[in-house]
Amino acid sequence: MQMTDIMPKEAWQALEQEIFERYGLNARVYDDKGFTFTGHTTWTNRICPAIKARPSGVSAICSVAHSAMAAEARSTGASVVSECDAGLLKICVPVMVDGVMVGVVGGCGRLLDDGEVDAFMVEKSAGIGEAEVADLCSGLSAMSTDEAETVAAELAGRVDAILKDFALRR
């Protein structure tokens, strides 16, 4: 089963755009292998695209966080709210069909509570100097843990509605 069996790519793109506009997150939909497939990109800050522009940043920060959180979501069947190694919020909501995770809906890119970006980690992982990291992080917005949990619950509700619609069409 593929995510595009549930909804067309364009509908997943629209959901990503809605997540970005409503919650101010870098919205992403992933397939079961952890790859984005929509071709849609939103950025809520300037540090994330700088990290993702460097293969070492993607592999050491973004991919590691997504893999760990998606594995937790897969094993529990529940949404996961945590931080990436750079110190930014990440939300993963599993898309489960017949007990099997076929993808993840979520977002990232805001500070969680009173957190801060780990400039040392970003420098070592992505090769972005601490001064540039500080500049790229100016204006980062925060989200409380309670708010992040609420967002995760709302996204899980959206996924449930999508899956109920899919089940009716099956």
Secondary structure, 3 states (H helix, E strand, C coil): CCHHHHCCHHHHHHHHHHHHHHHCCEEEEEECCCCECCCCCCCCCCHHHHHHCCHHHHHHHHHHHHHHHHHHHHHHCCCEEEECCCCEEEEEEEEEECCEEEEEEEEEEEEECCCCCCHHHHHHHHCCCHHHHHHHCCCCCEECHHHHHHHHHHHHHHHHHHHHHHHHHC
